[in-house]
């Protein structure tokens, strides 16, 4: 198939079905991406985003029934969502040098290329480090640098910030935008939360049930979603859909400041501790303390949240609470039963059919996974696997439910469903403890939040007080209002929208 001289990617009537699947993952998809274009791909969970991106990189294209035409004009680099599965070497230098060594480059060529890449991606101080010593944000930067060291013409990224804390995600996106400016690299990136990229994108591609809804500039995409009352409007940055004639936080702040705001209801203070951690210390083998003199109260019948940077100890804390790890000092007081959903949800699956993992009934209907009963868990999309694992954890009927990054892989509609489910569980007397990087979700739905840093809890406050006291780890609404109105629901209650 021939291509326009300005085209980097061209797909015509592309359809794809996985083996033994009764439906197409992609249906008659046609589009083109121009050289130097930054295109953001958005859509619901299991819409076909990851399938499409993998098909654009023939070396990792999934096996199945393919029809239509795919053309990529130039070398293609691919950055996967799960960085742990992408990195192959123990040392940072070795990871950057790996592909160059495989191509037979000389030692001098490799050293120069690695030095240049490490400088650009701010990894110079980490070159002699073990990969295991890096934070999540640093690992994803290393993953990106290892791909870019081969100078691809086209860069494909599949939800690269989904496992990063807000500050690390912001830095990663800044690098993507800088690369786009510096090198005019063609970039196509799938993101559930596209806030930081939306305004810089040349185009937004919306995929629904394997079909292309629209590919257009950001403002036209917003208009399309509003006109069609499409639920994906919830994935659009808040500042672009809050007020007419406003598209930035600053513009929204100005409009909000001009409004007459009603007093907002005070948060209820009926807090009863169901789980108490007192002066907890934990370290891996003979390493440094990951948790150090940590104390925390978890409140009964509430959605409790913990935030903090990558590698600050949040997952370790959940595993200590769950009894997976034992602290070497300190006390944990609770008589409640505990169940945990880990961040890597595939670890929980042991059967060859989803129907053998959980009882498919009302809960699976609510989570919209009834149609996956006969599939293998490892064949699911990230969002489907997340919901199946959640159903399995909830079936245990524990008093306290620990959730490690539960919104990973979920679109805006499913996030709202998850919140509804968690609220129902709390009304039934269950207690929820969430670790999450999803600021917009937590700031809207939690009852109280804690910040973990340097191995200990440095603050625990009610939701509105917590997020209004922060400047970086806070919601878009809090940045707009500059007060304790921190979510869309708060804005509605006070008459701000």
BAZABA-208882 format. One record per atom (N, C-alpha, C): residue in one letter; x negated, y, z negated. Coordinates in pm, whole numbers, plus 50000, padded with zeros to 5 digits. Layout:
# BAZABA-208882
AXYZ/...
# end
This chain:
# BAZABA-208882
X499154988150000/X500005000050000/X499135012350000/X499345021650089/X498565033850097/X498975043549988/X498115053549965/X498425063049860/X498085077149900/X498785086549839/X498505100649854/X497115103449795/X496355112549857/X494995115449811/X494985120749668/X496115126249623/X496195131749488/X496715121649386/X497085109849430/X497665099849340/X496585091749270/X496805089149140/X495945080149064/X496625066749043/X497955067149027/X498745055049006/X500015056149090/X500385045249153/X501645044949229/X502295031349211/X503535031349165/X504315019049152/X505585020449234/X505915009849308/X507125009949390/X507934997349366/X509174999449323/X510134988549302/X509534977349218/X508894981149109/X508204971549022/X509184964748927/X509234951448935/X510034943448842/X509144932548785/X509424928848660/X508594918548595/X509434911048492/X509234897848488/X509884889348387/X508854879948328/X508884878448197/X507994869048130/X508464854748156/X507574844948150/X507964830948174/X509104826748081/X510054819548135/X511194813948062/X512124824648004/X511954837148047/X512834847848000/X514024849148094/X515204851448036/X516414852748116/X516614866848170/X515804876148124/X515984890048167/X514634895948208/X514694906548284/X513484913448327/X513004923048219/X511704923048198/X511114932948108/X511034946448177/X510894946348311/X510904958448393/X511834956348511/X512574966848548/X513554965748656/X513384976848759/X512854973348875/X512854982448990/X512284996248954/X511124996248890/X510505008648844/X509625014648953/X509865027148988/X509065034249088/X508645047849033/X507355050849043/X506855063848999/X505425065449049/X504915077549040/X503505080049069/X502955089548965/X501655088248939/X500935097148848/X499795103348927/X499735116548927/X498705123349004/X497365123348931/X496295125049007/X494965125948948/X494925137848851/X494365135448734/X494265146048634/X495515148448554/X496545140348574/X497815142148502/X497745135648364/X498375142048268/X498585136248135/X500055132748124/X500335119748124/X501715114748124/X501975107047995/X503015111047923/X503405104347799/X504595095247827/X504455082447792/X505515072547813/X506275070547682/X507595072247687/X508415070847567/X509575061547595/X510125055747489/X511255046747504/X511495039147375/X512615032447368/X512955024647249/X512035012547237/X512085006147121/X511344993847099/X511774983347202/X510794976347259/X511034965747358/X511634971147488/X511424983947514/X511954989847639/X511144985547760/X509894981147737/X509024977147848/X507774985647861/X507524994447764/X506385003647772/X505054996247777/X504834987247681/X503554980047675/X503384970947796/X504464964847840/X504404956247960/X503944964348080/X504524976148098/X504154984748210/X502684988648203/X502224992848087/X500834997348074/X499844986048101/X500154974048052/X499254962748076/X499224958748223/X500334960248292/X500364957048436/X499484966648516/X499254978548463/X498404988248532/X496914984948520/X496584976048428/X495194971548410/X495174956748443/X494804953348565/X494994939648615/X494284929048533/X493164932748468/X492424922848389/X493204917948267/X494164925848220/X494944921648103/X496424920448135/X496774920848264/X498174920048304/X498804907148253/X499994907948194/X500654895848143/X501054886548256/X501144873748222/X501554863648320/X503084863348327/X503594862548449/X505034861848467/X505414864148612/X506694866148636/X507204868248772/X507174883148804/X506344886748902/X506134900748938/X506574903349081/X507304914249100/X507654918449235/X507474933549245/X507324938449367/X507044952549388/X505554954849403/X505164967349409/X503764970849434/X503204979849324/X501944976949286/X501204985249190/X499884989149255/X499585001949256/X498295006649307/X497675016149205/X496415013549170/X495655022749087/X494425026849167/X494185039749177/X493105044949261/X491955049549172/X491055040249142/X489925043049055/X489825032748944/X488775034048864/X488545024748753/X489505027848638/X489995017348575/X491005018848470/X490435014548335/X490545023248235/X490195019848097/X491455018348015/X491415009247917/X492625006147840/X492295006047690/X493055013647613/X492915013947467/X494165007947406/X494004996747335/X495134989447281/X495594995347147/X496784991347106/X497364996146981/X496614990646860/X496304977646864/X495644971146751/X494144971546770/X493504981046705/X492064983146724/X491254971146678/X491744963846578/X491004952446525/X490834941446630/X491794940546721/X491724930346825/X490844934746943/X490484947446948/X489734952747061/X488234952947036/X487834955146911/X486414956346878/X485784942546869/X484624940846934/X484004927546944/X482674926446871/X482074937646831/X480754937446768/X480834942146622/X479814938346544/X479774942146403/X479234956246381/X478314960546468/X477684973646454/X478284983746552/X478324996246511/X478875006846597/X478055008146725/X476715008546712/X475865009846831/X476114998246927/X476204986146874/X476394974246958/X477734974647030/X478754979846963/X480074980747026/X480044990447145/X479375001647128/X479275011347237/X478425005947352/X477414998047317/X476484993047419/X476974980347488/X477984973847433/X478374960347475/X478674959447625/X479574967747674/X479974966747815/X478834970647908/X478004980147866/X476864984347949/X475844973147961/X475594966147850/X474664954847853/X475184943747944/X476504941647941/X477094931448028/X476964935048175/X476874947948204/X476704952348343/X475244952048387/X474334948548294/X472924947648329/X472184960848326/X472714970748254/X472034983648243/X470734982048165/X469754990548197/X468474990048127/X468624995347985/X467654992147900/X467694996747761/X467725011947753/X466955018547840/X466915033147841/X468275038947883/X468885032847985/X470195037448031/X471245035847921/X471165024547851/X472125021847743/X471955031847630/X470715034347589/X470465043547478/X470945057647510/X470715062047633/X471155075447673/X472675076247674/X473335066147731/X474795066147739/X475425065647600/X474855057347511/X475375056247375/X475175069447299/X474005075547315/X473725088247247/X474715099047291/X474955099747422/X475885109647476/X477305107247425/X477735094647426/X479085091247383/X479265093847233/X478275089747154/X478365091747009/X478435106446974/X477705114747050/X477735129147026/X479105134947058/X479665131047172/X480955136547216/X482075132647120/X482055120147075/X483135115146990/X482815116246841/X481755123746808/X481395126446669/X481155113546590/X480415104446651/X480095091646587/X478595089946563/X477815100746581/X476355099746568/X475925094546431/X476565099446327/X476175095346191/X476595081046160/X477385074946249/X477895061346224/X477205050746310/X476245054646394/X475685045246492/X475095032746429/X474475034146312/X473865022546247/X474815015846147/X476025020746139/X476985015446041/X477615002446090/X478094994645994/X478924983046024/X480314988246063/X480924981746160/X482274985746201/X483244984646082/X483014974745997/X483904972645882/X483864984145783/X482834992645791/X482705003945700/X483475016245748/X483965015745871/X484655027245928/X486095028145879/X486615040245876/X488035042245847/X488855038345970/X490165037745956/X491025034446069/X490875044446182/X490795057346147/X490635067546249/X489305066446321/X488245063246248/X486915061646309/X486875049346399/X487545038746358/X487595026646442/X488305029446574/X489395037046567/X490115039946691/X489305049346780/X488565058546721/X487655067046799/X486565058646864/X486035049046789/X485025039946845/X485595032046961/X486815027246944/X487505019947050/X487625028447176/X488015041047158/X488145050347270/X486785053147334/X485775055447250/X484435058447302/X483875046647380/X484135034347333/X483645022447401/X484295020647538/X485525025247551/X486205024947682/X485675035947772/X485525047947718/X485135059447798/X483665059247839/X482845051047774/X481425050547808/X481215045247950/X482255038648004/X482195033448141/X482755043348243/X483075055448197/X483565066048285/X484755061848371/X485845057048310/X487015053448391/X487665065748452/X488285063948566/X489035074848630/X490415076448568/X490935065148520/X492285064648461/X492165058848321/X492745065448224/X492735060648085/X494155057448043/X494365045047997/X495685040447951/X495595037647802/X496515043047725/X496525041147580/X497905036647535/X497955025847456/X499225020447407/X499375023447258/X500125033747226/X500395037947088/X499125038147002/X498115045647042/X496825045246972/X496835051246832/X497835059446799/X497845065946667/X498835059546571/X499465048546609/X500555042946529/X500085038246391/X498805035046377/X498295030046248/X497375040046179/X497415052546225/X496535062746168/X497315072046075/X496615077045972/X497235087045887/X497385100145965/X498215109445917/X498505121445997/X497285129546037/X496315130945948/X495125138845981/X494275131646086/X494075118546068/X493305110746166/X494015110646301/X495335109446299/X496105109546424/X495955122946496/X495985133846419/X495835147146477/X494455148646542/X493425143746475/X492065144446530/X491945136146657/X492565124346656/X492495115646774/X493185122246893/X494355127746869/X495095134446977/X494315146547028/X493655153746937/X492835165146979/X491725160747074/X491125149047047/X490085143747135/X490675140347272/X491865134347273/X492525130947400/X492755143647482/X493265153947417/X493525166547488/X492235173047535/X491175172047454/X489875177747493/X489315170347615/X489415156947614/X488955149047729/X489705153047855/X490995155147840/X491825158847955/X491385172348011/X491085181647919/X490615194847964/X489215194048025/X488315186647959/X486905186448000/X486665178948130/X487355167748148/X487025158848259/X488155156848359/X489335162548330/X490515160348416/X490795145548435/X490505137648331/X490815123348336/X492315121348348/X492725112048432/X494145108348440/X494475100148316/X495455104548240/X495785097848114/X497265094248113/X497535081648083/X498915077248063/X498965070547926/X499785075947837/X499765071847698/X501185069347647/X501385057747585/X502675054547522/X502605058547376/X503615065647329/X503665069947189/X505115070447142/X505375064947022/X506695066446961/X506845080446903/X505735085646848/X505755099046790/X504845107946873/X505435115246966/X504645122847064/X504555137647030/X504785141246903/X504815155446866/X503595163146914/X502405157946882/X501175165346910/X500825165747058/X501375156447135/X501045155647278/X502075162247368/X503265164247316/X504395168047400/X504135180847480/X503665191147410/X503485204047477/X502315203947574/X501335194847553/X500155194247641/X500385185247762/X501435177047757/X501675167447865/X502115174447992/X501675168848105/X502185173448235/X503535167248265/X503735154948214/X505005148148240/X505345138648126/X506635136048112/X507155126248017/X507895115748097/X507595103048071/X508275092048138/X509135084748035/X510425084148058/X511345077247967/X511755063848025/X511555053247947/X511935039747989/X513005034447895/X514055028747952/X515145023047872/X515545009647931/X515484999247849/X515844985647893/X515124981648021/X513854985348031/X513044981348145/X513204989848269/X514054999948262/X514295008548378/X513775022648350/X513355029348456/X512875043048444/X514065052648446/X514245060148336/X515325069948330/X514935082748402/X513765087848369/X513315100548426/X511815101948405/X511155108348498/X509765112548481/X509725127148524/X509515135948426/X509595150348454/X508765157948353/X508635170948373/X507895179148277/X508655179248144/X507965182148033/X508585180947900/X509915188147884/X510005200847925/X511255208347904/X512415202247982/X512145197448102/X513205190948181/X513645178048116/X512705171048053/X513035158647983/X513955161347865/X513645171747789/X514495175547675/X515905178847723/X516005186647830/X517315190247886/X518085177847930/X517385168447992/X518025155948038/X518605148247919/X517825146947812/X518285139447696/X519475146247629/X519435159447621/X520555166747561/X521815165447645/X521675167147775/X522835166547865/X523485152747864/X522665142247850/X523175128647853/X523435122947714/X523255131447612/X523485127147474/X522755114047444/X521505113247490/X520705101147475/X520075100847336/X520135089147272/X519615087847135/X518125090647126/X517415089647239/X515975092247237/X515655106947211/X516665115447205/X516415129347170/X515755130147033/X516005120046950/X515385119546817/X513895117546820/X513355113246935/X511905111346949/X511205124046995/X511985133947035/X511425146647081/X510985154746960/X509855161646966/X509405169846852/X510515178846799/X510645179046667/X511735186346602/X511795200946647/X510625207146659/X510605221446693/X511145224246833/X511225213946918/X511725215947054/X513225213347065/X513845208646957/X515285205746964/X516075212046850/X515395219846767/X516045225546649/X516925237546685/X516335246946756/X517055259246792/X516935261646942/X517975267547000/X517885271847140/X516835282947151/X516145283147263/X515135293447291/X513945293047195/X513705281447135/X512525279747049/X511895266147080/X510575265947088/X509905253247117/X508645251147034/X508325260646946/X507145259346860/X507545260946714/X506675256446624/X506935257946480/X507055272746444/X506195281046501/X506225295446471/X507545301846513/X508025298246632/X509295303846681/X510465299146594/X510425286446553/X511485281246466/X511445287946329/X510235290546278/X510095297246148/X510715311146151/X510525318146260/X511065331646274/X512595331446274/X513175321646344/X514635320446349/X515175316546212/X514515306846146/X514955302446013/X514935313945914/X513885322145919/X513745333245825/X514855343545840/X515485344045957/X516545353845982/X517915349045936/X518005336545892/X519305330845855/X519615332845707/X520905333045676/X521345333245537/X521445318845488/X520565315245398/X520445301345355/X521205299045225/X522005288345221/X522735284545100/X521825276645006/X522075277544876/X521285269644780/X521455254744810/X520405247244790/X520435233044818/X520565225444686/X521275214344688/X521535206744565/X520235202044501/X520115203344368/X518905198444302/X518845183244309/X517625177944313/X517475163444316/X517775157544179/X518455146144179/X518805139444054/X517535134243985/X517525135343852/X516335131443777/X516545118543698/X517525110443738/X517845098143665/X516855087143705/X515645088043654/X514595078743693/X514325068643582/X514385055943618/X514105045143524/X512985036543582/X511925034843507/X510755027343555/X511045012443555/X510805005943670/X510954991343680/X509594984543691/X508574992143730/X507224986843746/X506234997543702/X505344993843610/X504355003543560/X502944998043578/X502095005943640/X500685002643652/X499905012343564/X499035007043481/X498305015343385/X496815012843396/X496075023243434/X494595022943437/X494055010943513/X494525009343637/X494144997843720/X492795000343788/X491924990143782/X490654990143855/X490594977643942/X490174979444067/X490004967944156/X488874970644254/X488064960044278/X486984960844377/X486894947544450/X486474947944576/X486244935744653/X484854930444619/X484804918144566/X483554911644528/X482694921344446/X481484924444497/X480594933344420/X480544947344479/X481574950844557/X481614964044619/X482064974844522/X482164986844575/X482624998144494/X484104996644461/X484555003944362/X485965003544325/X486825009244437/X487835001444478/X488825006344574/X489945013444499/X490315007844385/X491265014144294/X490525017244165/X490665029444116/X489875033744001/X490735041743904/X491015035543789/X491815042043685/X493165046743739/X493785038243820/X495055041643886/X496235038643795/X497115048443783/X498365046643709/X499535050943797/X500625043343789/X501785046243875/X503045040543813/X504115048443815/X505455043743779/X506265042143907/X506905030543923/X507805028044036/X509215028043981/X510105035944043/X511425038443985/X512495029244043/X513305023943954/X514325014043988/X515425020044075/X515835012344178/X516925016644263/X516605028444351/X515325031244370/X514895042744449/X513975038244563/X513855046944663/X512845045044767/X511625053044724/X510615045744676/X509345051644633/X508365050944750/X507595061444771/X506655061644884/X505255065244836/X504265059544905/X502865062844878/X502215067245008/X501585078845005/X500865084045120/X499395085745086/X498575087045191/X497145089145173/X496425086145302/X495145089245305/X494345087345426/X494115072645455/X493695069645579/X493275056145613/X492165051645518/X492215039045477/X491185032745394/X491075038745254/X492145045245206/X492095050845071/X492525040644966/X493065029045010/X493425018544916/X494905015644906/X495715021044997/X497175019344988/X497585004645003/X497064998045106/X497404983845127/X496864975345013/X495664978444967/X495084971244853/X495994972544731/X496514984444708/X497404986744594/X498654978044605/X499254977444722/X500434968844740/X500104954344710/X498944949844756/X498554935844734/X498254932944587/X497764942844515/X497584941344371/X498944940144302/X499894948544343/X501244947944285/X501904934544317/X501684929644440/X502304917044483/X501644904744421/X500494906644356/X499784895444295/X498824888344388/X498634893644508/X497674887844602/X496264890044550/X495994902044496/X494714905244435/X494924907644286/X493884904544208/X493964906544064/X492994917544022/X493484927943955/X492584938543909/X491664933343799/X490464939043790/X489544934443686/X489734942343555/X490554952743562/X490874960343442/X492224967243462/X492944969243353/X494224976043361/X495394966543344/X496594972143332/X497794964243307/X498894967443408/X499624956843446/X500814958343531/X501994953043452/X502974961743426/X504134957843347/X505384957243433/X505934945343448/X507204943543519/X507664929243506/X508974927543490/X509554914143489/X510344911443616/X510264920643710/X511044919543834/X510334910643936/X511134904144021/X510564896244131/X510154905744244/X509104901744317/X508514910644418/X508324903144550/X508634909844660/X508394904444795/X507724915344877/X506814911344968/X506024921345041/X506034918745191/X506214929445268/X506034929445413/X504674935545441/X503754927545496/X502404932445522/X502354940545650/X501264947945669/X501134956445787/X501014948145913/X500274937145906/X500174928146021/X501304917946011/X502444921246069/X503654913246048/X503544899346107/X502704897446207/X502594884246269/X502044873846172/X501364878346065/X500804869045967/X501894861245893/X503104866645891/X504184860445813/X504854848945888/X504624848046019/X505324838146101/X504574824846103/X505324813946082/X504724800546079/X505424790646172/X506534794746232/X507324785746315/X507164789146463/X507654780146549/X507544782246693/X508774788946752/X509834790046672/X511044796946716/X511474806946610/X511924818546655/X512404828746562/X513554823546476/X514394814946535/X515554809546463/X515134801146343/X513894796046345/X513394788146233/X512714796746127/X512504809546159/X511884818646063/X512904824645967/X514084828146019/X515124834445937/X516484828845976/X517464831145888/X518844827645919/X519454839046000/X519814836246123/X520354846746210/X521824849146177/X522074860746114/X523434864346076/X523614879346082/X524334884845983/X524664899145985/X523434908045982/X522424904045903/X521224912345892/X520514913346026/X520374902146096/X519714902346226/X520544909746330/X521874908946316/X522744916846404/X522484931746382/X522414935546255/X522194949546220/X520854954546272/X519834945846264/X518494949646308/X518304947946459/X519354943746527/X519364942346673/X518314932346723/X518254920846655/X517324910346700/X518014896846720/X519344897046730/X520074884446748/X519694877446878/X519254885146978/X518964879247109/X517584872747117/X516804872947008/X515454867247014/X515364853746944/X516494848146903/X516504836146820/X515704824546879/X515754822847011/X515104811347074/X513684814347121/X513214826447098/X511874830147144/X510804826947040/X509564825547085/X508434823646994/X508104837146930/X507854837446799/X507554850346735/X506394857946800/X505414850646851/X504244857246910/X504534863147048/X505714860347102/X506104866147232/X506904879047216/X507104883347093/X507924895147067/X507124907947085/X507834918947111/X507194932047109/X506874935546964/X506064946046945/X505714950146810/X506924953746727/X507884960846787/X509084964846715/X509974953046680/X510104943546771/X510904931546744/X510284923346631/X508964921746637/X508264914246533/X508414920946397/X508364934246396/X508514941846272/X509884939146209/X510924938946292/X512284936846240/X512504922446196/X511924912846270/X512044898846230/X511344896446096/X510154902046080/X509414900545955/X510164907045839/X510774918545864/X511554925245760/X512734916545718/X513414910645815/X514544901745783/X514074889945697/X512904884645729/X512384873145653/X512064877145509/X511484888945492/X511164893845358/X512434896445277/X513444902445340/X514674905745269/X515464893345230/X515314882545306/X516004870045273/X515564864445138/X514394868345092/X513894863344964/X514624869444845/X515374880344871/X516244886444770/X515484890644644/X514294896044661/X513494900544547/X514044913644491/X513684916544365/X514124928944301/X513364941044357/X512074939144381/X511224949844433/X510704945644570/X510874954244668/X510464951244805/X509334960844843/X508164955244872/X506994963044912/X506894963045064/X506794974745123/X506764975945269/X505524983745312/X504644977145387/X503414983445435/X503604987945579/X503735000845601/X503955006845734/X505175000545806/X506355001045745/X507524994145802/X508065000345930/X507685012845962/X508215019146084/X507315016846205/X506205009646188/X505335006646303/X506144999646412/X506055004646534/X506724998246647/X508205001246659/X508755009146566/X510185012146570/X510435025546639/X511465025846724/X511835038446787/X512695046646691/X513065058746732/X513785067846642/X515135062246598/X515805054746685/X517105048946651/X516945038046546/X515955029446565/X515725018446471/X515195023646337/X514465034646338/X514015040546213/X515215045046130/X516185051046195/X517395055346123/X518155043246068/X518175032346144/X518825020046096/X518085014445976/X516735014645982/X515935009945870/X516245018145746/X516315031245761/X516625039945647/X517985036645588/X518965034545675/X520315030945630/X520295017945551/X519515008245599/X519404995345531/X518734996945395/X517665004745388/X516955006745262/X517845013845160/X518645023545204/X519575030345114/X520605020545058/X521105011645146/X522075001545103/X521464992144999/X520214988245020/X519534979444926/X519374986244790/X519064999044791/X518935006444665/X520275007244592/X521355009144667/X522685009444608/X523054996144545/X522444985344597/X522674971944542/X521734968844425/X520904978644387/X520024976944273/X518594973244307/X518294971944435/X516924968744475/X516044981144464/X514744978744453/X513764989544447/X512814988244565/X512554999344632/X511704999344751/X510435007144722/X509295001344760/X508015008544754/X507375007744892/X507235019344955/X506745020145093/X505385026845097/X504465020845172/X503235027445214/X503425031245359/X503205043945393/X503475048045530/X502705060545570/X502355061145700/X501805073245760/X502895081545827/X504115076345828/X505215082745901/X505815093945816/X505205105645825/X505605116945741/X507065120845762/X507515121245889/X508885125645916/X509895116045855/X509605103045859/X510505092945802/X510535094245649/X509365094445588/X509285094745443/X509865107745386/X509565118945450/X510035131845398/X511555133145407/X512165125045491/X513625125445505/X514325115445413/X513715103745394/X514485092945332/X514005088345194/X512795091645152/X512355086745021/X513005094844909/X512975089244788/X513465096544671/X512325103644599/X511175097044595/X509985103144535/X508755098044608/X507675105544599/X506475102044674/X505235104244588/X504215096144616/X502935097144546/X501815098644648/X500725105244606/X499565106744694/X498395099144633/X497815090244714/X496675082144670/X495405087544732/X494415090444647/X493135095544696/X492045091444597/X490875088044651/X489735084044567/X490105072744471/X490995063944516/X491325052144439/X492345054144330/X492925066044320/X493925068144215/X495065076944265/X496185076244194/X497335084644227/X497085098544170/X497065108544259/X496765122144214/X498035130444195/X499155125544247/X500425132844227/X501595123544257/X502655124744177/X503935118244204/X505025128544176/X505855131144277/X506885141344263/X508145137244338/X509295143244304/X510505141144385/X510255145744529/X511005140144622/X510765142044766/X510545156544806/X511485165344778/X511385179144827/X510225186544762/X510045184344633/X508935190944563/X507595185944615/X507515173044645/X506265167144694/X505845173144827/X506755172944925/X506375177245060/X506255192445073/X506945199844988/X506785214444992/X505475218844928/X504835209944853/X503575213344787/X502355210244874/X502575203944991/X501475199945079/X501465208445206/X500295209145269/X500185216745394/X499835207945513/X499075197145491/X498675188145601/X499575175845606/X499765169245492/X500595157145486/X502045161245457/X502615169045545/X503985173545522/X504765173345653/X506055175445642/X506935174045757/X506945186645843/X507415185045966/X507545196646056/X508535206745999/X509625201745941/X510625210845883/X510015218945769/X509195212645685/X508545219945575/X507615230745629/X506955227945741/X506075237945803/X506895249645857/X508105246645901/X508995257045955/X509575265745843/X510085259145738/X510805266545633/X509885272545528/X508715266045507/X507745270645405/X508375270945265/X509265261145241/X509885260045109/X510255245445086/X511145242844990/X511465228944958/X512575223145046/X512835229345157/X513715223645260/X512795216245357/X512765202845348/X511685195445414/X512165185445519/X513485184245538/X513995174645636/X515165180645713/X515535174045821/X516695178145900/X517945178445813/X518095168345727/X519275167745640/X519305179645543/X518135183445490/X518065195245403/X518475207745478/X518015208945603/X518355220545686/X519865221545707/X520495210045732/X521945209945753/X522665214045625/X522195209145511/X522855212045384/X522785226945349/X521665233245382/X521495247345344/X522015256945450/X522505251545562/X523025260145668/X521955265545761/X520795259145760/X519695263645845/X519865260045990/X520755250446018/X521105246846156/X522605244246164/
# end
